Amino acid sequence: MILAKPNHIKIYGHRGARGDLPENTLDSFKYLFENNINAYETDILISKDLIPVITHDFRLDPSFTKDEEGDWITDENIKIFDLTYDEISKFDVGSLNKLTRYGRRFLNQRSLENQKIPKLDELLELSSKILSQDTIINLEIKSTPDEKNLTPNPKEMVQIVLNDIKKSNLQDKIIISSFDWRILREVKNQSPEISRAYLTFQQEKGLKIKKTIYSKSPWIDHIPLTIVYDLPKIIKELGGSAWHPYYKDINKKAVKDAHDYNLPVNVWTVNDEYNMLKMIEYEVDGIMTDYPLKLKELCDKKNI
């Protein structure tokens, strides 16, 4: 797996290509492949009958989920882990309610018919058909130390996901990431040959996720910190293959510090041209974006 190349930026389609097509749908990933984007980031949760599924939130999101009658769901507390895959597959996630707060963020996203939440093995099968030397599949395992009964425990969850991965021919193309570093510890214990990326978020507020980086945080598996710029060193000592910080948390020095430890830096989630160019100036190795074609066009225009 080539995580870093001098003077190159790796473009990761975030949740497929969320800005253009419904997130985490098979057609969204096909769109990437058809446009020669060979890296993507996606999310994994587990159904009640222990099937890994491709979806971001622990609960079905009313902003882009319709029931069997074609109506937007209104219940905000339908947990993925409470539903069998057969039950999950009855919901349609092929359109976005542009009247919601979330929907207003992606007004140009196109709708698709008959889109269900995919299984992980379906996405891996699709991905196996477009393999190239530069293919990178970033699987983020969604887990939280803050709330119970949303997923299996980390050990079991990793076992379930690895079982699907090992049935594919993609092990050397996959990097597993998580904000919950207990997950990454389990990946290391169970399959140390699989690459691991350590997600971090240092902001006090501004997104759904709460700050994960502070000394003895449950998110980072209770590791003691002195200063946050210890992060690259700590991640490298843990055997990490990459650091995945929120783009607003870094500066050029942070990227240099990581590179001094031979640690690639892939930032999330950068959607506007100004910050894309800033991340390129910082010499990050990869950019996750909801608009991968926009970033590709920008790189082509700037001869990057």
Secondary structure, 3 states (H helix, E strand, C coil): CCCCCCCCCEEEEECCCCCCCCCCCHHHHHHHHHCCCCEEEEEEEECCCCCEEECCCCECCCCCCECCCCCECCCCCCEHHHCCHHHHCCCECCCCCCCCCCHHHHCCCCCCCCCCCCEHHHHHHHHHCCCCCCCEEEEEECCCCCCCCCCCCHHHHHHHHHHHHHHCCCHHHEEEEECCHHHHHHHHHHCCCCEEEEEECCCCCCCCCCCCCCCCCHHHCCCCCCCHHHHHHHHHHCCCCEEEEEHHHCCHHHHHHHHHCCCCEEEECCCCHHHHHHHHHCCCCEEEECCHHHHHHHHHHCCC
